[in-house]
Amino acid sequence: MMYYVVTGAAGFIGSKLVEALNRRGIADIIAVDNLAQADKFENLAGCEIADYLDQSEFLSQMENLGSDVEAVFHQGACSDTMEPDGRYMMENNYGYSKRLLDWCQEEEVPLIYASSAAVYGAGPEFREERGCERPLNIYGYSKFQFDQYARRILPKTNSQIAGLRYFNVYGPNEAHKGRMASVAFHAFNQLLAEGKVKLFAGSDGYRDGEQRRDFVYVDDVVAVNLWLLERRDVSGIFNCGTGRAQSFNRLAVAVINAVNGTGAALHDVVAKGLIEYIAFPPQLAGRYQSFTEADLTRLRAAGYPGEFRNVEQGVAAYVKELRRK
């Protein structure tokens, strides 16, 4: 029996990957995670898996799996950009990932792993090149260093190594992330609880709510992962976003329209008090990405044909799921 390993399987993108594999008829999945935050189990409750292993046990158990592993999706990480413990962040995101990559190379197992647009810092260019990479926090640095480790191995690789630099991913199964959940998630809940969405006032030369990110729907991210699974000859580090920077205002309006069943424009929702602009937090000064936009040149050159939802399309699908749950 051949197993698919998904680390971070009870998390946001990991659980959506498990769901997608199930839809393909694949249930021989080893789910790896840390359920110290127990409510994450809900993301896996509707999925079919062969086994569950705690994150701390998995590395010691790998030797027993050997040639029985078809592929590894490494989604597990500490993604809290405000985490103050750099030693924990580096061990969790860098050291653990290195040991997993080394094992995958020894066993010739494909590794598809989660990197992050945080490696680019403030930009302004978002190409998979060393000159564009200036992380602003220890999370971005931990991801950057693992990308650097993967780059050193890529020229002599025995099997597929593919890193995906996720931009601002949003969608179902992220509720457990708390304050690190997407702006779309928080906007939906603020609208229901308070009747308005809160956005940052102007910063970094941007007007109120006009800071821009590359917001990418989780199903589109999963599709890129599965495309790579089917193309074992494609290795490298690739951006995973829409290629379009869209404003927080546009995202908020999309949430408001999806919830209220309207087609209002920004000036209408602002006039009605449905968006409130709050002061930019001083603790984020110099550590905040006011603009991100994935350069998809390398992903397209590798042959990826898929399209990516804009915020109106993605938010409509997301709000439908949030209401259903």
Secondary structure, DSSP 8 states (H G I E B T S, - for coil): --EEEEETTTSHHHHHHHHHHHHTT---EEEEE-TTSGGGGGGTTTS--SEEEEHHHHHHHHHHHGGGEEEEEE------TT---HHHHHIIIIIHHHHHHHHHHHHT--EEEEEEGGGGTT-S---SSGGG---SSHHHHHHHHHHHHHHHHGGG-SS-EEEEEE-EEE-TT-GGGGGGS-HHHHHHHHHHHHSSEEEE--BTTB-TT--EE-EEEHHHHHHHHHHHHT-TT--EEEEES-S--EEHHHHHHHHHHHHHT----HHHHHHTT-EEEE---GGGTTS--SB-----HHHHHTT-------HHHHHHHHHHHHHH-
